[in-house]
């Protein structure tokens, strides 16, 4: 673990403001799920990606949070972020296929990311590499069979170099995860496999850091209990912010609200 770039509260607040600005300037939505995922992405990219380590964002519609985390960690520039969702950009609405060294796969067809991460982790294991692979999934994509198949594969191959983060905000595109296809409580379903499951507050930087610092002897799944739209009161736990862009009035209100955290 690198400790020279430990994420502070001020870093997290600056990242949230930059995320809101980027989405407002581009006129696109998917803000709620970006804000629920951002804290964990910041900790991963500032403190845990080393050497040939890899991160795979299975919930590809949170690409904005990934780009901002890369920016915060010095891997993308402010000029890069200004191209978000523009013509001919590398920073598309979902992670791109090529062009950004820190993004190994295009993702966003939910349910595929864990398979990609498991295959990457197995390749590293076979090569004798000590680096880690991190994969963030949404909670909704645990309703998909492909995700469970990937989990079976990862357990079978004892991929202790793989850490799975679940952005458990309880909302998906057409309602709550409980109303669409309930898997609640998800952590109990996961415990049916040969894995270590840790549930933490997904907006508490210290709790996220402690969970990621663990060295389990099994595949580690960290369930991040998060709030969709975290930090902006009129967005929090509201389904519409899975989709809506910000009006100028909403943008200024959101920036002011973020500052209170």
N, C-alpha and C positions, 0 to 999 in steps of 0.2 A: 504494500500500500504506500502511495506517495502522500506525504502529509504537507508538502510545501504549498499546495493549492487547496487547502481545506475550505469547503464552501461555507460562507458566513450568511447570516440573515440579510445583510446588505447586498451581497452578491445575488441572492435569490430574488430580492425585491427588484433589483436592477434588471434581472433576466425577465421577470414577469412584465415589467414596463416595456422592455424591448420587444417581447412577444406581442403584446397588445398593439404596439406601434406598427410592427411589421404586418400584422393581420389587417389593421385599419388602413394602412397605406395601400395594401394590395386589394382590399375590398372583399376578402374571403372570410368564411366562417370556420367551423370546427374549433372554436376557441375553448369551449368548455373542457373537452377531453385533453387539450394541450395543457391547460392550467392544472388539471389533476395529475398529469404525468411529469411535469417539469421539474419538481423538486428532486425526484429520484434520478432523473436524467442528469441533472447538474452534479449530484454526488458521484454518479458513475463516471462521468467524463472528466471531472476535475481530479478525482482521487483514486480511481480503480482501473482505468484503462492504461495498461503498460505494455511495452514491447510489441508483440504481435497480437495482443488481445483484441477481441472483436465485440462489437455491440450490434444487435439486430433488433430493429423496431418492428415487431409483428403488427402492432396497431398503427398501420401506416398513416392513417388520417391524423395522427399526432406528429406529423413531419415537422410542423412549425416548432414544436418544443425541442425536437432533435436538433434542428438547425440552430436554434437559440442556445442550446447547451453547447454545441460545437463552437459557436461564436464566443460564448462566455469563457470557454476553455482555451481560446486563442487559436482554434482550428479553422474557423471561418471569419471573414472580415465583415465590417459594417456594410461595405459596398456589396458584398455577396448577399447579405440579407435584403438589401434594397431591390434585388432582382426577384424576390420570392413571388412565385405565381405569375411572372411576366413572360412575354414571348421569348422563346429560346433560352430560358433559364435552366440552370442545373438544379435549382431549388424548387422543384415542382410540388404539387399538393400532396403527393406521396413520395417517399424516398426514391431517387432515380436509379437506373440500371448501371450507369457509368458516370465518371467525371468527378466524384468526390471520394477520395481515398478512404475516408473513415466510414463509408457506407458500402458494404460488400454486396448487398442484394437490393433489388427493387421489391418493396413490400406494400401491402395494403389490401390484397385479397385475403381477408382475415382468416386465420387458421393455418397459414403456411409458414409463418415466421419461426415457430418452434421447431418444425422439421428442418429448416435451414440452419438454425442454431445448433441442433443436435448433430447434424452432419458435420458442421464445422468443428464442433467440440471433439467428435470422434476422430476427425482428421488430425487435429492437434495432438490428441492422445497417442495415436499411432506413430506420429513423428517424434514423440518424446518431448513435445513443447510444454513448458510449464505455464504458459499464459492462459487467461480465463476467457470464456465466452459468456456474454450477458445477453439476455433476450427479454424484452418487455412485451407482454401480451395485454390485451384488454380482458375484462371479465366476461364480456359477451361472447368472445370467441371460444371460451371453454364450453359453449353449447355445441361446438362443432367436433365431429368425430376425428377429423384429421389432427386436431390438437392432442386428443387422447392417444392416438396412434403414435404421435411423436414422443409423448411421455413414456409409453411402453418401450419404445426404441431406446430412449435415453436411460431408462432404468436398467434395461437388459444389458446395455454396454457400460453401465456404471460410470456415467459421465459426471464425475465429481468436479470437473473443471467447468461445468455449465451451471450458471445461476439464472433462474427464471424469476422475473418480476411481474406480478399481476396488478395492473392498475384497476383496483376494485372500487369503482365509483358508483356502481349500482344502476347506471343508466346506459342505454344503447340507442340505436337509431330510431326505434319505434316505441320506446317505452322503458320501463324499468326492467332489469334483467330478471327480476322475480316474476313479472307479469308476462314476459315474452317466452321464457323457457327456464324455469327456476332451477338453479343448481345450489341453492342455499341450504346449509352453509358450505361454500366451496371448499374451505380448508379441510372439512371432514371427508369430502370426496377424495381430495388429494392424498390424505393420510392412508387411503387404501393401497397406496403404492409404496415402493421402497424408497421413500424420499424423506428429507427433512423439510418441514413446513414451519415458517416463521411468519406471524402476522404482526405488522407494525403500523403506526400512524404514518401514512405516506406523505405527510407534510412536515414531519419532525425530522430535521436534518440529522440530528444525533442518532435517532432511532434507526433511520435508514443506514447510516454509516456503520452502526454497530452490527446490524444484520448482515451487511455486505462484508464486514470484516471477519465473520465467522468462517471457520475452516471445517465444514462438516465432512463426514466420511461417506455421505450420500449426496445424490443430486439435491440441490437446495432450491426451494421455491419460496419466494418472499411475497406474501400477500400484502400489498400496500392498500390500507384502508384510506381512501381518498374522497375528495369532494369535487364533483364536476363543477368547473368554473371557480375553483378555489381562489379566494382573495378578493373577488368582486361580488359584493353582496347581491346585486340584482341578477347575477348569473348562477349563483350557487344552487346546485341540485335542481336546475331547470332544464328540461329536455330540449327546449327550443335552441339553447346555446350549443347543441350538437351541430347546428346548421347555420345560425344567423351571423351575418357580418355586423360590424358596429357602425352606427350612425355617428356623426361628429359629436353630438351631445352625449351619447353613450360612451364614446371613446374618452372624452374628457372626464366624465364621471368615474369611469373604470380606472383611469390613471390615478385619480385622486384617492379612490378606494384602496388601491394597491398600496399606497403610501402609508396606510394606517396599520399594516401588518407588523 
